[in-house]
Amino acid sequence: MNLFHAIEPQDEPSGGRPLADRMRPQTLDEFAGQEELLGSGKPLRVQIERDELGSMLFWGPPGCGKTTLARIIAKRTKSDFVPFSAVLSGIKEIKETMAKAEGAHRYGRRTIVFVDEVHRFNRAQQDAFLPYVEAGNILLIGATTENPSFEVNAPLLSRMKVYVLRPLATEQIVGLLQKALADPARGLGNEQVDASPAILDRIAVLANGDARSAYNTLEALVLGTPPDSAGHRVLSEERLQDVLQKKLLPYDKAGEEHFNLISALHKSVRNSDPDAALYWLARMIESGEDPLYLARRMVRMASEDIGLAEPGALALTIAAKEAFEFIGPPEGHLALAEAVVYLALAPKSNALYTGYGAVHEDLQRTIAEPVPLHLRNAVTGLMRHVGYGKGYQYAHDAEEKVTDMTCLPESLVGRTYYRPTDQGFESRIRQRLEEIRRIQKKPAQARNRNEDNDR
């Protein structure tokens, strides 16, 4: 068996191949998404068009185009192309291929080795590629859904350029589905399909950035919808629900239902109702909402509704966001669930929210006064001469590390913005603030350092 073969255009209309494979882009112009890498004049596109490539690694979620891009590169370059599957290939197959590639290299032929799911190769298997990459006998293209920093050996990774591929946007997937419905040769153009924009949008939302998943759903829906008396296949949400074998929850990511649900989630957290918060979170996720949007909203809740009553809330929501990005769905949904329950159970305070709002109002209604002279650093003799730093009190010289020096502009002296509650950790902050204010009312025990106002 010859391991070396070229990837040829697949023009056959059917041949039993699934829609996702038939609609696989054959050229860079057909490729959807990844404009930051493949847009006109972008470095990767230029390298592909000039056939001036080095070994590279495509890192991205399923269905974003990693394998397709490797196939397009193979077609455009003057190279033998060897696809590997990390699931099916072992050391023996790697060594056989490398020996053939080394021989071809002596005769001026370049070999592109494409390794799908490279993260599934163990260290020894990955190391088997290294000397051939270093010698230039092969051009290695890897694809992975996992973070290569953890899953690819450092020596091999250092010899590959990593390109991060993003999930496709909903509108990009809708565009791909429309092309599939209109294409009579590779797509479903001969099936007389009537698909509303709402149906295509729902399929795209449920695909969660995965074009292959969207194609599979569309094909199953079309084949599962019998023609009517006029020969048309009219796609419906009811039939889509049957195909997916799951309930389709009413949802519109850009419409009223989206805002209704996120309002319900936020207010459930604010009302310390973990059951309701968990329900609304799950409902939005299962309806196709972007989990990272939910993570961002929870960061806001941590600052707006909890604040310093539980300072760990902000750190936990950031950790949940990073955890989801690290392991993805569906396991990553549990990190978001953990965060939302924590937020619901945490003590509540909007003191920071209202305090910042009061500052914002003052900024709008008062003039922007200059910084008081005693708070300015006298970095030159002239500045010192005109009064910069005069009257500054160095807090560390005071016995209790607090002075009665005013730090607000003159027109706002005495203004109170932050009013801590007695909830959670903020009760300790409130006690500390009351203590600071008692100290400030005492006669000053320590004054400024006249010769050291740079601190």
C-alpha positions as CSV (number, residue, x, y, z in Angstrom):
1,M,0.0,0.0,0.0
2,N,1.4,3.4,-1.0
3,L,1.1,5.7,2.0
4,F,1.7,8.8,-0.2
5,H,-1.2,10.3,-2.0
6,A,-2.4,13.7,-3.1
7,I,-5.7,15.1,-1.9
8,E,-7.8,15.7,-5.0
9,P,-11.0,17.8,-5.3
10,Q,-14.0,15.8,-4.4
11,D,-16.5,16.7,-7.0
12,E,-18.8,13.6,-6.8
13,P,-22.3,14.7,-5.9
14,S,-23.0,11.9,-3.5
15,G,-21.2,8.6,-3.4
16,G,-22.7,8.0,0.1
17,R,-20.5,10.7,1.6
18,P,-22.2,12.8,4.4
19,L,-23.1,16.4,3.6
20,A,-20.3,17.7,5.9
21,D,-17.7,16.0,3.8
22,R,-19.3,16.9,0.4
23,M,-19.5,20.6,1.4
24,R,-15.9,20.6,2.7
25,P,-14.2,23.8,1.2
26,Q,-11.8,23.0,-1.6
27,T,-10.1,26.4,-1.8
28,L,-9.2,29.2,0.5
29,D,-11.9,31.4,-1.0
30,E,-14.5,28.8,0.0
31,F,-13.1,28.6,3.6
32,A,-15.4,30.2,6.2
33,G,-14.1,32.0,9.3
34,Q,-10.5,32.5,10.6
35,E,-10.2,35.8,8.7
36,E,-7.5,36.9,11.1
37,L,-5.3,34.1,9.7
38,L,-6.6,33.6,6.1
39,G,-7.9,37.0,5.1
40,S,-6.4,38.7,2.1
41,G,-2.8,39.6,2.8
42,K,-2.6,37.8,6.1
43,P,0.7,36.0,6.7
44,L,-0.6,32.4,6.8
45,R,-2.6,32.9,3.5
46,V,0.4,34.5,1.9
47,Q,2.6,31.5,2.9
48,I,0.1,29.0,1.6
49,E,-0.3,30.9,-1.7
50,R,3.5,31.1,-2.2
51,D,4.1,27.5,-1.0
52,E,6.5,28.7,1.6
53,L,5.4,26.8,4.7
54,G,7.0,25.5,7.8
55,S,5.7,22.9,10.3
56,M,2.6,24.2,12.0
57,L,-0.1,23.2,14.6
58,F,-3.8,24.1,14.3
59,W,-5.4,24.5,17.7
60,G,-9.1,24.9,17.9
61,P,-12.5,23.4,18.8
62,P,-14.2,20.7,16.7
63,G,-15.7,21.8,13.4
64,C,-13.7,25.0,13.0
65,G,-11.8,23.9,9.9
66,K,-8.5,22.4,11.1
67,T,-8.6,19.3,8.8
68,T,-10.1,21.2,5.9
69,L,-7.3,23.8,6.0
70,A,-4.7,21.0,6.0
71,R,-6.4,19.5,2.9
72,I,-6.4,22.9,1.1
73,I,-2.7,23.3,1.9
74,A,-2.0,19.9,0.5
75,K,-3.8,20.7,-2.8
76,R,-2.0,24.0,-3.2
77,T,1.5,22.8,-2.5
78,K,3.8,20.6,-4.5
79,S,4.0,17.9,-1.9
80,D,3.1,14.4,-1.1
81,F,0.4,14.3,1.5
82,V,0.2,11.7,4.3
83,P,-2.7,11.9,6.7
84,F,-2.3,10.3,10.1
85,S,-4.8,9.6,12.8
86,A,-3.4,9.5,16.3
87,V,-6.2,7.1,17.2
88,L,-5.2,4.5,14.5
89,S,-1.4,4.9,14.0
90,G,1.5,3.7,16.1
91,I,5.3,3.9,16.1
92,K,5.6,1.3,13.3
93,E,3.5,3.3,10.9
94,I,5.3,6.5,11.8
95,K,8.7,5.0,11.1
96,E,7.6,3.5,7.8
97,T,6.3,6.8,6.7
98,M,9.3,8.7,7.8
99,A,11.6,6.4,5.9
100,K,9.6,6.9,2.7
101,A,9.6,10.7,3.3
102,E,13.4,10.7,3.8
103,G,13.8,8.9,0.5
104,A,11.5,11.3,-1.3
105,H,13.4,14.2,0.2
106,R,16.6,13.0,-1.5
107,Y,14.9,13.3,-4.8
108,G,13.6,16.8,-4.1
109,R,10.1,15.8,-3.1
110,R,8.6,17.3,0.0
111,T,6.2,15.3,2.2
112,I,3.4,16.9,4.3
113,V,2.5,14.8,7.2
114,F,-0.9,15.7,8.7
115,V,-1.6,14.4,12.2
116,D,-5.1,14.7,13.3
117,E,-5.7,14.7,17.1
118,V,-2.0,15.0,17.7
119,H,-2.7,15.3,21.5
120,R,-3.6,11.6,21.5
121,F,0.0,10.6,20.5
122,N,2.1,9.7,23.5
123,R,5.5,11.2,24.1
124,A,7.4,8.4,22.3
125,Q,5.2,8.7,19.2
126,Q,5.6,12.5,19.1
127,D,9.4,12.2,19.6
128,A,9.5,9.9,16.5
129,F,8.6,12.9,14.3
130,L,11.2,15.2,15.8
131,P,14.4,14.3,13.9
132,Y,12.6,14.3,10.5
133,V,11.1,17.7,11.2
134,E,14.5,19.0,12.2
135,A,16.2,17.6,9.1
136,G,13.5,19.1,6.8
137,N,12.4,15.6,5.5
138,I,8.8,16.4,6.4
139,L,6.6,19.4,6.9
140,L,4.4,18.4,9.9
141,I,0.9,19.8,10.3
142,G,-0.8,18.9,13.5
143,A,-4.4,19.5,14.6
144,T,-5.6,19.4,18.2
145,T,-8.6,20.5,20.3
146,E,-6.4,20.5,23.4
147,N,-4.0,23.1,24.7
148,P,-0.7,22.2,23.0
149,S,1.3,23.7,25.9
150,F,0.2,20.7,27.9
151,E,-0.4,18.0,25.2
152,V,2.5,18.4,22.8
153,N,6.1,17.7,23.7
154,A,8.1,21.0,24.1
155,P,10.9,20.1,21.6
156,L,8.4,19.3,18.9
157,L,6.2,22.3,19.8
158,S,9.1,24.6,19.6
159,R,9.6,23.7,16.0
160,M,6.0,24.3,15.0
161,K,4.1,27.5,14.5
162,V,0.9,27.4,16.5
163,Y,-2.2,28.9,14.9
164,V,-5.3,29.3,17.0
165,L,-8.6,28.7,15.2
166,R,-11.8,30.1,16.6
167,P,-15.3,28.6,16.6
168,L,-17.4,29.8,13.7
169,A,-19.9,32.6,14.5
170,T,-23.6,31.8,14.2
171,E,-24.0,33.9,11.2
172,Q,-21.1,32.2,9.4
173,I,-22.7,28.8,10.1
174,V,-26.0,30.1,8.8
175,G,-24.2,31.1,5.6
176,L,-22.7,27.6,5.2
177,L,-26.1,26.0,5.6
178,Q,-27.7,28.3,3.0
179,K,-25.0,27.4,0.6
180,A,-25.6,23.7,1.3
181,L,-29.3,24.1,0.5
182,A,-28.6,26.0,-2.7
183,D,-25.8,23.7,-4.1
184,P,-27.3,21.0,-6.4
185,A,-23.9,19.3,-7.0
186,R,-22.4,18.9,-3.5
187,G,-25.3,20.0,-1.3
188,L,-29.0,19.6,-1.0
189,G,-30.1,21.9,-3.9
190,N,-32.0,19.1,-5.6
191,E,-34.2,18.3,-2.6
192,Q,-36.5,21.4,-2.8
193,V,-36.0,22.3,0.8
194,D,-38.0,25.1,2.4
195,A,-36.0,26.3,5.5
196,S,-37.0,29.5,7.3
197,P,-34.2,31.8,8.6
198,A,-35.4,30.9,12.2
199,I,-34.8,27.2,11.6
200,L,-31.3,27.8,10.1
201,D,-30.4,30.1,13.0
202,R,-31.6,27.5,15.5
203,I,-29.4,24.8,13.9
204,A,-26.4,27.2,13.9
205,V,-26.9,28.2,17.5
206,L,-27.2,24.5,18.6
207,A,-24.0,23.7,16.6
208,N,-22.1,26.0,19.0
209,G,-19.4,27.0,16.4
210,D,-19.1,23.5,14.9
211,A,-19.8,23.6,11.2
212,R,-19.6,19.8,10.9
213,S,-22.3,19.4,13.6
214,A,-24.5,22.0,11.8
215,Y,-24.2,20.1,8.5
216,N,-25.0,16.8,10.2
217,T,-28.1,18.3,11.8
218,L,-29.3,19.9,8.6
219,E,-28.8,16.7,6.6
220,A,-30.6,14.6,9.2
221,L,-33.5,17.1,9.3
222,V,-33.9,17.2,5.5
223,L,-33.8,13.4,5.2
224,G,-36.2,13.1,8.1
225,T,-38.7,15.5,6.6
226,P,-41.0,13.8,4.0
227,P,-41.9,15.8,0.9
228,D,-45.4,17.4,0.9
229,S,-47.8,17.0,-2.0
230,A,-45.8,19.6,-4.1
231,G,-42.6,17.7,-3.5
232,H,-41.2,20.3,-1.0
233,R,-39.5,19.4,2.3
234,V,-40.7,22.0,4.7
235,L,-38.4,22.1,7.8
236,S,-40.1,22.7,11.1
237,E,-39.0,23.1,14.7
238,E,-41.1,20.1,15.7
239,R,-39.2,17.9,13.2
240,L,-35.9,19.4,14.4
241,Q,-36.8,18.5,17.9
242,D,-37.5,14.9,16.8
243,V,-34.1,14.7,14.9
244,L,-32.1,16.0,17.9
245,Q,-34.1,13.9,20.4
246,K,-34.2,16.8,22.7
247,K,-36.6,19.5,23.6
248,L,-36.0,22.8,21.9
249,L,-36.4,25.6,24.4
250,P,-37.8,28.9,23.1
251,Y,-34.8,31.2,22.7
252,D,-33.5,34.0,20.6
253,K,-30.0,35.1,21.4
254,A,-30.6,38.5,20.1
255,G,-34.2,38.9,21.1
256,E,-36.5,39.5,24.1
257,E,-36.3,35.9,25.4
258,H,-32.5,36.3,25.8
259,F,-32.9,39.4,27.9
260,N,-35.8,37.9,29.9
261,L,-33.7,34.8,30.8
262,I,-30.5,36.7,31.7
263,S,-32.6,39.1,33.9
264,A,-34.2,36.1,35.6
265,L,-30.7,34.6,36.3
266,H,-29.3,37.8,37.6
267,K,-32.2,38.6,39.9
268,S,-32.2,35.0,41.2
269,V,-28.6,35.4,42.2
270,R,-29.3,38.8,43.8
271,N,-32.2,37.2,45.8
272,S,-29.9,34.4,47.1
273,D,-31.9,31.7,45.4
274,P,-29.4,29.0,44.3
275,D,-32.1,26.7,42.9
276,A,-33.6,29.3,40.6
277,A,-30.1,30.6,39.6
278,L,-29.0,27.1,38.6
279,Y,-32.3,26.5,36.7
280,W,-31.9,29.7,34.6
281,L,-28.2,29.1,34.0
282,A,-28.9,25.6,32.7
283,R,-31.9,26.8,30.6
284,M,-29.7,29.4,28.9
285,I,-26.9,26.9,28.3
286,E,-29.3,24.2,26.9
287,S,-30.9,26.8,24.7
288,G,-27.6,27.5,23.0
289,E,-26.4,30.6,24.8
290,D,-22.6,31.3,24.6
291,P,-21.3,30.0,28.0
292,L,-18.6,32.7,28.0
293,Y,-21.4,35.4,27.8
294,L,-22.8,33.8,31.0
295,A,-19.4,33.8,32.6
296,R,-19.0,37.5,31.8
297,R,-22.4,38.2,33.4
298,M,-21.4,36.4,36.5
299,V,-18.3,38.5,36.8
300,R,-20.5,41.5,36.8
301,M,-22.8,40.0,39.4
302,A,-19.8,39.4,41.7
303,S,-18.9,43.1,41.5
304,E,-22.3,44.6,41.4
305,D,-24.3,42.5,43.9
306,I,-21.7,41.0,46.2
307,G,-18.6,43.2,46.1
308,L,-16.5,43.2,49.2
309,A,-19.1,41.3,51.2
310,E,-17.4,38.2,49.7
311,P,-14.2,39.2,47.9
312,G,-13.6,35.6,46.8
313,A,-16.7,35.8,44.5
314,L,-14.9,37.8,41.8
315,A,-11.9,35.4,41.9
316,L,-14.2,32.4,41.6
317,T,-16.1,33.7,38.6
318,I,-12.9,34.4,36.8
319,A,-11.7,30.9,37.7
320,A,-15.0,29.5,36.3
321,K,-14.5,31.3,33.1
322,E,-10.9,30.1,32.7
323,A,-12.0,26.5,33.6
324,F,-14.6,26.5,30.9
325,E,-12.1,27.8,28.3
326,F,-9.7,25.1,29.4
327,I,-12.0,22.0,29.3
328,G,-14.9,23.2,27.2
329,P,-18.5,21.9,27.1
330,P,-20.1,19.9,28.5
331,E,-17.8,19.4,31.5
332,G,-17.0,23.1,31.7
333,H,-20.7,23.8,32.3
334,L,-20.2,22.5,35.8
335,A,-17.6,25.2,36.5
336,L,-20.2,27.8,35.6
337,A,-22.8,26.0,37.8
338,E,-20.4,26.0,40.7
339,A,-19.9,29.8,40.3
340,V,-23.6,30.7,40.0
341,V,-24.5,28.7,43.1
342,Y,-21.6,30.3,45.0
343,L,-22.8,33.8,43.9
344,A,-26.4,33.0,45.0
345,L,-25.3,31.8,48.5
346,A,-22.7,34.6,49.1
347,P,-23.6,37.6,51.3
348,K,-24.8,40.5,49.2
349,S,-23.7,44.1,49.1
350,N,-24.2,46.7,46.4
351,A,-22.1,49.3,48.3
352,L,-19.4,49.3,45.6
353,Y,-22.0,49.6,42.8
354,T,-23.8,52.5,44.4
355,G,-20.6,54.2,45.5
356,Y,-19.1,54.1,42.0
357,G,-22.4,55.4,40.7
358,A,-22.3,58.4,43.1
359,V,-18.8,59.2,42.0
360,H,-19.9,59.0,38.3
361,E,-22.7,61.5,39.1
362,D,-20.3,63.9,40.8
363,L,-18.0,63.7,37.8
364,Q,-20.8,64.7,35.6
365,R,-22.1,67.6,37.7
366,T,-18.9,69.1,39.1
367,I,-15.8,70.7,37.4
368,A,-12.7,68.6,37.1
369,E,-10.7,70.3,39.9
370,P,-6.9,70.1,39.8
371,V,-5.2,67.7,42.2
372,P,-4.6,69.4,45.6
373,L,-1.1,70.7,45.9
374,H,-0.3,68.6,49.0
375,L,-1.0,65.4,47.0
376,R,1.4,66.3,44.2
377,N,5.0,65.1,44.0
378,A,7.6,67.9,44.0
379,V,10.0,66.3,41.5
380,T,11.7,69.6,40.7
381,G,12.8,72.6,42.7
382,L,10.3,74.9,40.9
383,M,7.5,72.5,41.9
384,R,8.6,72.6,45.5
385,H,8.8,76.4,45.4
386,V,5.2,76.8,44.2
387,G,3.9,74.5,46.9
388,Y,3.8,71.0,45.4
389,G,3.7,68.6,48.3
390,K,3.4,71.2,51.0
391,G,1.2,70.0,53.8
392,Y,1.5,66.3,52.8
393,Q,1.2,63.9,55.8
394,Y,3.1,60.6,55.5
395,A,0.8,58.0,57.0
396,H,3.6,55.7,58.0
397,D,4.9,58.4,60.4
398,A,1.6,58.4,62.2
399,E,1.4,56.0,65.2
400,E,-1.8,54.4,63.8
401,K,-0.8,54.8,60.2
402,V,-3.7,57.3,59.5
403,T,-3.7,61.1,59.3
404,D,-6.5,63.7,59.0
405,M,-5.2,64.8,55.6
406,T,-8.0,65.4,53.1
407,C,-7.5,63.7,49.7
408,L,-10.6,64.8,47.8
409,P,-10.8,68.0,45.7
410,E,-11.8,71.0,47.8
411,S,-15.5,71.1,46.6
412,L,-16.0,67.4,47.5
413,V,-14.3,67.4,50.9
414,G,-16.5,65.4,53.3
415,R,-18.2,63.5,50.5
416,T,-18.8,59.8,51.3
417,Y,-19.1,57.4,48.4
418,Y,-18.4,53.9,49.8
419,R,-20.8,52.9,52.6
420,P,-20.0,49.3,53.5
421,T,-22.9,47.1,54.8
422,D,-22.8,44.7,57.7
423,Q,-22.9,41.7,55.3
424,G,-20.1,39.1,55.2
425,F,-16.5,40.3,55.0
426,E,-17.8,43.8,54.4
427,S,-18.8,44.0,58.1
428,R,-15.1,43.8,59.0
429,I,-14.4,46.5,56.4
430,R,-17.2,48.7,58.0
431,Q,-15.6,48.3,61.4
432,R,-12.2,49.2,60.0
433,L,-13.6,52.3,58.2
434,E,-15.3,53.4,61.4
435,E,-12.0,53.0,63.2
436,I,-10.2,55.1,60.6
437,R,-12.7,57.9,60.9
438,R,-12.3,57.9,64.7
439,I,-8.6,58.2,64.4
440,Q,-8.9,61.0,61.9
441,K,-10.9,63.0,64.4
442,K,-8.1,62.8,67.0
443,P,-5.5,65.6,67.2
444,A,-2.8,64.7,64.7
445,Q,0.1,62.8,66.2
446,A,2.4,62.9,63.2
447,R,2.8,65.4,60.3
448,N,4.3,65.4,56.9
449,R,7.9,64.8,56.0
450,N,8.8,68.1,54.5
451,E,11.8,66.8,52.7
452,D,10.3,63.5,51.5
453,N,7.1,63.9,49.6
454,D,7.9,61.5,46.7
455,R,6.1,58.6,48.4
